[in-house]
Structure formats: structure tokens, C-alpha cells
Amino acid sequence: MWQQLLRQALGVLVTTITRDVSKSAPEWYSELKSWWTGKCIAIIGPTASGKNSFFNKLKRENAPTEHIQTRGAEEVGTFKFTWPLPDKTEVYFKCKNSINVGGEIDERERYWLQSCSGADVIFYLIDLDRLSNNPDETKDRIKSDFKWIASNISQFKANSSIHILTSKVDMLLNGCQDPSGIEEKISKGLECYLEDIEGSAKKILGVYFHKITGISPISMTDSYIFSIYFTAVLRTVFKSKAI
């Protein structure tokens, strides 16, 4: 299932890069904007998975040049942002009372619920570079986080959803100059992990597995690239929730 969702997201990504608006089904833009407007989000994940960079990109700020570990729960407050869509319109967001939390296990136990309980959409970040270079330890941590979600999900909003983001996906694009090859490059690079991650999520989350809307790549390298990936993420979450 996730492989299909990933390919759908990457199809939007390629369309956006090549500016071929005619292939991007513009009829869903107004519904997407309506659904996402005013949504409250939470961003969680292990230490150094890209949470601070994600927050900064949403606020149109530069990503940190080096990792600064978050300890405790930092009140980010309400902030507004817009993102351009391929039809040259913008989608408007208002993130209310967002909270930035650390990724260590003790921080998870103390603060993640504070962030997740009020969120409509929870983004869970996985460090693809770490998953590639240290797969066993990283997979164990992912399973541990899924167990935390399973234990606390009853306290989340009834209609909330979880979307998995694989950060640092740039490592898969080395030497890829042709936009039309991006979908295959990323998909092949991720498919060796998708089965394990999806299998773990199904086994651990059980009846709550349906709350996961899929898995998408994300990049924090610069604002333009981030906006392309994020557009694909917005569509994937929206399409999953609109079914």
C-alpha cells in the first residue's frame, strides 16, 4: 500500500518540478486548500531526524547548519504560512499552539503526548541516512516509537492522522540530473525499507494502523526543494483523508 502512495506522491513531485500543470489534476486544489486550512500539526521523531529543520522551513526560516538538540517542550506558538501550488494559487495554513519536542526516549515519554494530543496531523520523521548506515538500531527505535504511539493514540484527536516523512532523502538523488528519473530513483531507494516499516506499523498499531496516511520523502536542503516535496506530502495526506 505504501509503495503505491509513495509513487503517487512522487508523481506530483515530478509534475511540479517539470511545471506540467495539465497532468496534475487541478480540480483537487480548492478541496485541498479547504481541508488543510487551520489544521494543527505536530512534528515528532528521534533526535537529529530533522524536526527543527522542518519547523524552520514551515516558518520560512533557514534550517540550522548544525544539529542543536531540543530538550523539553518549546512553545512555538501560532504561526501562519502559505505554499504555492502548480496552478499558481496558494494554500493557507494556521498552525495553532505548535510544540517543538526533543527526540530522546525520555523526552518522548515526558512531552510527545503534549504535542500529539491536540494535533490534526502528526508528522513522524525518520532519518534516511541513519536508517541506511545503522539499520538495526534505527529500526528498533522506529518500532519503539510505534509502540509509544499505540499506547497513547487513544488520547489523540478522534480524526487525527499520522504521516511518516523520510528526511535526508537527498542521499538517494546523487547523480540524478533528469527530473523524470526522480520518481524511480527515490522509490527504488526507499522500497528496501518500506516493507519492514509498514509491517512493523501494522503489527504494532493493529486497529489503529489506518490512521497512518502513508510515507513520503522530504528534504531540508533549500526552500524551493522543500516546497516541492511538501506539496506532494499535502496531497498525499489530503487524498488519504478524503477517501
C-alpha positions in Angstrom: 0.0 0.0 0.0 2.7 2.5 1.0 4.6 1.8 -2.2 1.6 2.9 -4.2 1.1 6.1 -2.1 4.8 6.9 -2.4 4.6 6.7 -6.2 1.5 8.9 -6.2 3.3 11.5 -4.1 6.4 11.3 -6.3 4.2 11.7 -9.4 3.1 15.1 -8.0 6.7 16.0 -7.2 7.8 15.3 -10.7 4.9 17.2 -12.2 5.7 20.2 -10.0 9.4 20.2 -11.0 8.6 20.0 -14.7 5.8 22.5 -14.4 3.5 20.3 -16.4 0.3 21.6 -14.7 -2.0 19.9 -17.2 -1.2 16.5 -15.6 -1.6 17.5 -12.0 -5.4 17.3 -11.7 -6.1 20.9 -10.7 -9.7 20.2 -9.7 -8.4 19.0 -6.3 -6.6 22.3 -5.4 -9.6 24.0 -3.9 -10.6 21.0 -1.8 -7.0 20.5 -0.6 -6.8 24.1 0.5 -10.1 23.9 2.3 -9.2 20.7 4.1 -5.8 21.9 5.3 -6.7 25.5 6.3 -6.3 25.9 10.0 -5.0 22.4 10.7 -2.9 21.9 13.8 0.2 19.9 13.3 2.7 18.1 15.5 6.2 17.0 14.4 7.9 14.1 16.3 10.8 11.8 15.7 14.1 10.7 17.1 16.9 13.1 17.8 18.5 14.6 14.7 15.8 13.3 12.4 15.1 16.8 11.1 12.3 18.2 13.4 13.9 21.6 13.9 14.7 22.0 10.3 11.1 21.1 9.4 9.7 23.7 11.7 12.1 26.3 10.4 11.1 25.6 6.8 7.4 25.9 7.6 8.2 29.3 9.2 10.3 30.4 6.1 13.4 30.4 8.1 16.8 28.8 7.3 17.4 25.3 8.5 20.1 25.0 11.2 23.6 24.4 9.8 24.4 22.1 12.6 22.3 19.9 14.9 21.1 21.6 18.1 19.4 19.1 20.4 16.0 20.1 21.7 15.4 19.3 25.4 12.0 19.7 27.0 9.0 21.2 25.1 9.5 24.5 23.4 6.3 26.6 22.7 6.5 27.5 19.1 3.1 29.4 19.2 0.8 30.1 16.4 2.2 30.9 13.0 0.8 31.3 9.5 2.3 30.2 6.2 1.3 29.7 2.6 2.6 27.4 -0.1 2.3 27.9 -3.9 0.6 25.1 -5.9 1.2 24.3 -9.5 -1.9 26.2 -10.6 -0.2 29.4 -9.2 -2.6 29.7 -6.2 -1.6 29.3 -2.6 -2.8 27.1 0.2 -3.1 28.8 3.6 -2.2 27.3 6.9 -2.6 28.3 10.5 -0.7 26.1 13.0 -2.1 26.7 16.4 -0.1 26.3 19.6 2.6 24.1 18.0 5.1 22.5 20.3 8.7 21.5 19.4 9.8 18.5 21.4 13.0 16.6 21.8 13.6 13.2 20.3 15.4 11.2 23.1 13.3 8.5 24.7 13.0 10.3 28.0 11.7 13.4 26.1 9.3 11.2 24.2 7.8 9.8 27.5 7.5 13.3 29.0 6.5 15.6 26.2 5.3 13.9 23.0 1.8 13.4 24.2 1.6 17.1 24.9 2.3 17.8 21.3 0.3 15.0 19.7 -2.9 15.1 21.7 -4.1 18.4 20.1 -2.9 17.8 16.6 -5.0 17.0 13.5 -1.9 15.7 11.6 1.2 14.3 13.2 4.4 14.1 11.1 6.8 11.4 12.3 10.3 11.9 10.9 12.7 9.1 10.0 16.4 9.8 9.3 17.0 8.0 6.0 20.8 8.5 6.3 20.8 6.8 9.7 18.4 4.1 8.5 20.8 3.3 5.7 24.0 3.3 7.8 22.7 1.9 11.0 19.6 -0.1 10.1 19.2 -2.4 13.0 19.4 0.3 15.7 17.2 2.7 13.7 14.6 0.1 13.0 14.5 -0.8 16.8 13.9 2.9 17.6 11.1 3.2 15.0 9.4 0.1 16.5 9.8 1.6 19.9 8.1 4.9 18.7 5.3 2.9 17.1 4.7 1.2 20.5 4.6 4.6 22.1 2.0 5.7 19.6 -0.1 2.6 20.1 -0.1 3.1 23.8 -1.1 6.8 23.6 -3.2 7.1 20.4 -6.5 6.8 22.3 -5.7 10.3 23.7 -5.2 11.8 20.2 -7.9 13.6 18.4 -10.5 11.1 17.1 -10.0 12.1 13.5 -6.2 12.7 13.7 -3.8 11.1 11.3 -0.1 10.3 11.2 2.2 10.7 8.2 5.7 9.4 8.0 8.4 11.5 6.5 11.8 10.2 5.4 14.2 13.1 5.8 17.7 13.4 4.2 16.3 11.8 1.0 18.9 13.8 -1.0 21.3 11.0 -0.5 19.3 9.0 -3.0 19.5 11.6 -5.7 23.2 11.8 -6.1 24.0 12.0 -9.9 20.3 12.3 -10.8 20.1 15.2 -13.3 16.8 14.3 -15.1 13.6 15.2 -13.2 11.8 12.4 -14.9 14.1 9.9 -13.1 13.4 11.2 -9.6 10.4 9.0 -9.0 12.2 5.8 -9.8 15.4 6.8 -8.0 13.6 7.6 -4.7 11.2 4.8 -5.0 13.9 2.2 -5.5 16.0 3.7 -2.7 13.1 3.5 -0.2 11.5 0.2 -1.2 14.0 -1.9 0.7 12.8 -0.2 3.9 9.1 0.2 3.2 8.1 -3.4 3.7 9.8 -3.6 7.1 8.4 -0.2 8.3 4.9 -0.9 7.1 5.0 -4.4 8.5 6.1 -3.1 11.9 3.4 -0.4 11.9 0.6 -2.9 11.0 1.8 -5.4 13.7 2.2 -2.8 16.5 -0.6 -0.4 15.7 -3.2 -3.0 14.9 -6.6 -1.5 14.6 -5.1 2.0 14.6 -2.9 1.3 11.5 -5.5 3.1 9.3 -4.5 6.4 11.0 -1.2 6.4 9.0 -1.8 8.1 5.7 1.4 6.9 4.2 5.1 7.6 3.8 6.8 10.4 1.8 10.3 11.8 1.2 11.2 15.2 2.5 14.3 17.4 2.0 15.5 20.4 4.1 18.3 21.4 1.7 16.7 24.6 0.5 13.3 26.3 0.5 12.4 25.6 -3.1 13.2 21.9 -2.9 11.4 21.7 0.4 8.2 23.3 -1.0 8.1 20.8 -3.9 8.3 17.8 -1.5 5.9 19.4 0.9 3.3 19.9 -1.9 3.5 16.2 -2.6 3.0 15.5 1.2 0.0 17.8 1.4 -1.7 16.0 -1.5 -1.0 12.5 -0.1 -2.4 13.3 3.3 -5.4 15.0 1.8 -6.2 12.3 -0.6 -5.9 9.6 2.1 -8.3 11.6 4.4 -10.7 12.5 1.6 -11.4 8.8 0.6 
